[in-house]
Amino acid sequence: QVQLVESGGGLVQPGGSLRLSCAASGTIFSINAMGWYRQAPGKEREVVATITSGGSTNYKDSVKGRFTISRDNAKNTVYLQMNSLKPEDTAVYYCKADVRYDGGYVYYAHWGQGTQVTVSS
């Protein structure tokens, strides 16, 4: 059993900042990629940023230079620092982790429950 618990969402004015955290717990042998996704009302879920266990990152074009993803492997935690927020960043943000339960080769995708980010004046 693996749980991902997110925190850090909220209401912020345009130009403001938020930091999201997502901690994984449970039966975890190792975690490969971790990432943040978001889903706005009436839209499909989209990838925002991902990070490998080695620290390689990828970002959605519209958040490059504003968002930074990082992780603490010892704590099984991934972060998303969001600066210069815009109204179009408003969405429910979900974290995802690819978890290995044992010494095998299969990774299983796990999702957090989501945290609301609202950017509005």
Secondary structure, DSSP 8 states (H G I E B T S, - for coil): -EEEEEE--EEE-TT--EEEEEEEEES-SEEEEEEEEEE-TTS--EEEEEE-TT--EEE-GGGTTTEEEEEEGGGTEEEEEE-S--GGG-EEEEEEEEEE-SSSS--EEEE---EEEEE--
